[in-house]
Amino acid sequence: MNKRYSALRHFREGLRGHSGWGKAWRSPALKSTYDVIIIGGGGHGLATAYYLARNHCISRVAILEKGWLGGGNTGRNTTAIRSNYYYPESAALYDMSLRLYEGLSRELNYNVMFSPRGMMVLAHSEAEMEIAARTVNAMQINGTDAELFGAEDVRKRAPILNFDRDARFPIHGAIWQGRAGTGRHDAVAWGYARAADALGVDIIQNCEVTDVIREGGRAVGVNTNLGEVRADRIGATVAGHSSVLAGIAGFDLPIHSYALQAFVSEPLKPVMDTVAFSPAYGTYFSQSDKGGLVFGGALDRVPSYGQRGNMPVQELVVSGLAEMAPVLAKVKLLRHWAGIVDVTPDSSPIIGPSGVDGLYLNCGWGTGGFKAIPAGGTLFAHLLATGSHHEVSRPFDLDRFRTGRLIDEGAASGIAH
């Protein structure tokens, strides 16, 4: 079923009308027991299952997805991939992910369309340039590539931007990360699904978890609309519904869920070959391989599970784009959507035990979930396989909210980009 993709095979299939392609992954029946259950079949859940099988030789794994693969947040983001974070703990996490993305297509034998086109975080005043210089210094100390751009450097990379001196926020420079870029969101999910399935993982779609089974204070399984299933360990990777699952399991999480809107325009000829983000305008954008401008901005600040978003945020984001690049003001909007993101008080993720024995958490990514999929999966697989933290995930344990050792990345992730 799951044969290796190659240029030669594609040529051969073309000669026979592409009739020999099999399904990318199986649709198995749900078994009654597994070694590990993963609740949530988004990018992090699929990556966790893949790394459990590849790195730890644990393949009796079930991924329980209440919808279809790529139908949640993994297919509802703006595809930016970066590691331009300030604190060492965050830099280690997100740069691990970026490094894994750089070789992911080859590893998975699936083109995730990673495009290292670079990213600029614009500075619009001398004060912002001073902060940008400090951020660049911190990134370099943390071992992440970074460069401080002046206005002319920005112009060379993105001449489409507004360099008018009378602009509401004139461009003084930017933080540049050349290794950053974009990837194809659903291709990441499909690539991990195909690779995990090839290693024996069961992917169960349209399987909604309705209850967590606890015996003697320990989580030993779950009830679903397809029946009961048990396992030694359970991992939860359900993004914006993390607090809902916690409620089912009988505990609370320091998380609020918000809608995060994204937009894509009609296709254009190439006008933008990098990613640009302006904190002042509250907007960021890039151009996809199909020609559409992919852009977004701030969270809808009222907690919600609505995947349509609200008009005031739409107006703010679209007007910000029109001011960042006035030549785009008359471009037509093709569609917009929203994902539901889970935001913690310090805007950093939670990776670790839930407090209920046998149940582990990968959540709280807020606006940073897509860019962190390979690292999140690697670290969560390590936790589920060994019962202990990887050195990179240890600072993100839920316990930090008790000890006060927060990792406040609100400046880096408070706006989606």
N, C-alpha and C positions, 0 to 999 in steps of 0.2 A: 504493500500500500504506500509506504513512505520511502520512495526511491530518492536517490541523491539528485539534486538539480545541477545541471551543467549546460554550457553553451552547446556542446555536442548533442546532448539529449534534447534540448530545445529544437535544434535543427532537425533531428530525426522525427520528433513529434510533428513538426511543421510539415514534413513530407507526407505524413499519414493523417493529416487533418486534425492533429492534436487529440486523437481518440484514445491515447494510452495513458493520459494523466489519471492517477488515482486520487482518492481523498487525501487531504493534507493531514487529517487526524481521524481517529476512530470515534464512534459514538457508542461506547460500551454501556452495559447495564450497571447500575449501582450495586456494589457488593455490600455485604453486611459488616465486614471489618477491613481495616487498613492499618498500616503502621502510622501514617500521618494523614489527617484530613486538613485541607486548606479551604477555608471559606472565602470565596471571592475569586473569580476567574479573570480579573483584570491583569495589567502588566506585572504587578508585584506578585500576585498569586501564581501566575504562570511561570515567572522567572524563578520563584522559590521552588516550585516543583521540579523545574529543569535542573537547578543546581543541587537539589537534594539527590536526584538520581545521578547526575554527572559527578559531583564532587564527593558525595557521601554514600553512594551505592544504595540509596533507599528509593526504590521504585514502586513499592506498594503504597502509592499515594493517590488520593482522590481530590480533585479540584471540584468544588461545588459552586456552580455559577447560576444565580437565579434567572438570568436572562441569556444573552448570547455573547460570545467572545468579541470584545471590542465595542460592546454596546454601552459601556459605562464611561467612567472618566478617561480611560485610556484612549477612547475614540472621540473625546470631547475637549481636547486641549489644543494649544497652539504650537506644539511640537518643538519648542526651544530646548536646547541641551547645553548646559554651561556649568562651570564650577567657580564662578567669580564671587565667592563668599568670603566674609571677613574673618570669622573665628577659625582657629586651627581644627576644631572638631568637625565643623561643617565642611571646611576645605578638604579634609581627608575623606569624608563621605562622598561628596559630590565629584571630587576628582577621581576617586576610584570608579565611579559610575561613568565618567567621561572616558576614562581609559578603556573600560570594557566596551563602551559604545564604538570606540575606534576600530575594534576588531570583531564586532558582533556579527556582521553580515557573513563573514567568512566562518566564524565559529558555528553559527546556526545553519549555514548553507541556505540562507534566505536573505534577500536584499531588503534591509530595513531602511535603506535610502538615507543613511547618515551623511550629512553634508556639512563639513567643518568650514563654514563660510565666515565665522567670526561674529562677535557681538560687541556693540558699543552701548555703554550707559552714558548718556549725554550729561554734560555739566553746563549750566547756564549763567554762571556768575563767578567772580574771583573766589568767593567763599566756597562755592561748590567745587571749584578746581582744587582748592586746598584739601577738601575732604576727599576728592578723587585721588589726589596724590598719596594721601594716607592709606586709602584702600588699596591702591596699586602696591605700595610698599608692603602692606600686610599680606596680600596675595602672593607676592614674590617670596616673602619670608616663609609662607606656608607651603612653598614649592609649586605653586600654581602659576601658569604663564599669565602675565599682565603687562600692559604698557600704557603710559599716560599720553594721550593724543592732544595736540593743540587743534585749533579750529581748522587749519589748513589740512591737517592729517584726516580730520573727519570729512572734509569736503572731497578729498581724493577717494575716500572709501564710499561715500554716499552723497554725490552731488545733488541728488533729488531733494535733500533736506533744506529747510528754510534758513538761509544764512543772512537774511536781511537784518541790518543793524536796528531797524525799528520793530523787529519781531517782539512779541510779548515776552518771549524767553530767548534772547539771542544765544547762539551756540558759542561757548568758549573753549570747549574741548570734550574729552570723553575718556572713560575707562575702556580699554580695548582688550578683549581676550580672543586671540586668533584661533584657538582650538575649539571654541564654542561653535554651535551651529544649530541645525535642525535635523529631524528624522521623521519618518512616516509613522504616525501613531498606531494605526491598525496593523501595519506590517510588523511592528515590534511585538504586538500581541500574537499575531499569527505565526511569526517565526519561533517564538518561545513555545507556543502550543504544539507546533509540528515537531520541534525537537524534543519536548517533554514526552509527547505521545510515542515517539520512536524509542524512548528509553523505558517504556512500560507504564507511564503515568495514565490514570483514567481521568478524562475530562468529562464531567457530567454537566451538560447545559440544561437550562430550564429546571433547575433543582434549587428550591428556596429553603433555607434553613429557618425553621419555625421555633426551635427550642434547643437549648444546650442541656444535655443530660449530665447531671452531677450525682455522684455516689461517694459518700464519705467526704464531702467537700471538694472532690476532684472532678474535673471535666473528663468524661470518658466517652462521649459521643455526642451526636446531634440528631434531632428529629427533623425530617424534611418532608416536602410534599410527595416525595418518592419513597418514603419509608425511613426507618431508623438505621443509622450507621455508626459504628464505634471505631475508636483508634486510640493508640497510646498517647499521641499528642495531637493537639488541634491548633492550627494557626489561623488567625483572622486577618484578612487583607481586604477590607470592605470600604476603605476610603470614607466618603461622606456619611456612610451609615454605620460608622464605628460606634458611635454613642448608642445607636439603636440596638446593635448586637450586644453591647455591654449591658444595656438594660435587660435584655433577654437572659443574659448570663448572671444577672444579679449584682452588678457593680457599676460605679460611675466613672466617667472619664472627663478630664479637663479639656473638653473639645466642644467647639461650636461648628455647625455646618452652614455653609453659605453657597449661594449660586455664584459661579464665575463664568462670565459671558465671553464668548469668542465670536469672531466675525471673519468672513471671507468675501472678497470682492469678485466682480466679473474678471475673466482672464485678461491680462495685459501682456504686451511685449516686455522683455526684461528691462526693469527700471531700478531694481534693488537687489544687490547680491550679498547682502549681509543682514544682520538683525540689529535694529536700533530701538533703544528704549529711552524715553524721557520721563524721569520721575516728576518733573515740573508739569508737563502736560498730562501725565498719568496714562500714557499710551505707549505701546510698543508694536512693531510690525516687522514682517519679512515678506518675501515673495516665494510662493511655492513653485515647484517644477512645472505645474500646470499653468502658471501665470497669475493665479489669484493672489491678492494681497491678504495675508493672514495676520490679524491684529486683535488686540484685546487691551484690557486695562485693569481697573480696580475691582475688588469684590463688590457684590451687592451687599451692603452693610447690614441688612436685616436677615437674621438666620432663616433659611428656607430650604426646602427640598424641590422647589419648582425648577424645572430644566428649561424655562423660557426666558428668565431674567426680567428686568423692569426697564422702562423707557428712560428714566433719568440717567442711569448708568450708560445706556446706549448712546444718548446724546453727548455725554461727557467724553466717551471714548472716540466717537466719530468726529466730534469737533476737535479733539486733541490731535487726531491724525491729520485733519485738514490744516491745522496750524503748523504741525511739524513739517509737512510737505504740501504746501498749498496747491501744487500742480495736480494733486490727487483729489481735490475737492469735488470734482464732478464725476468721479468714478462711481459706478453703480454698485450698490451692495447686493451680493448674490444671496447670502443666507447668514443667519446667526443662530447660536445655540448656547446652552449653559451646561456645565458640569457641576457636581456638588462636591465641594472641597471641605476637608476636615482641618480646622485651624486650632492650634494649641496656643496658650498664652505667650509662649516665647517664639512662636512661628518656626519651631523645629519639630521633627518627627518623633514618634514614640516607637522604639523597637525593644521588645523585652517581655518578660512574664507579665501577665495581667493582674496577678494577685490571686487568681483562681488556679490552683494547681492543675497543670496539664493544658492550660489555655494560654497562648502567646499572641502578642500584638505586633502588627506592622501597620501603623496608622499615623495620623496627624501630619501628613506631608503638606497639607494646605495646597499652595500653588506649585509646589516643587515635585510632585509625584512622578510625572513622566520622565523628567531628566534623571531621576534616581532609580529607575526600574532595575537596571543590571546590578547596582550595588545593593539596593534594597533586597532583591532576591538572593544575592550571595550571602548577605549578612543574616537574613532571616532563616535561610536554609541551615547555616552554621548553628544558629540558636536552636532550631528544632531538632537537628541531628545530635547535638552534643549536650543540650540543656544549659549551655553557658554562653556568655557573650564573646563575640569577636572583639578585638581591641578597638576597632573602628566604631562598633555599635554601642559599646559600653556607656559612653557619655549620654546616649539617647534613651536610657532606661527610664521607665515611668517614675522611678524612685527620685529623680531629680526635682520633682515638684514638692517632695517632702524635705529634701536637704537644702533646696534653694540654689543648687548648681545649675542654673538655667543657661541656655545657649540662645541668647536673644538675637535672632536673625530677622527681626521685623523690617529693618531697612533693606535687606536683600530680598525678602520674599513677601513683604506686605502687599506689594502690587504683583500681580501675576506676570511672569516673564520668564 
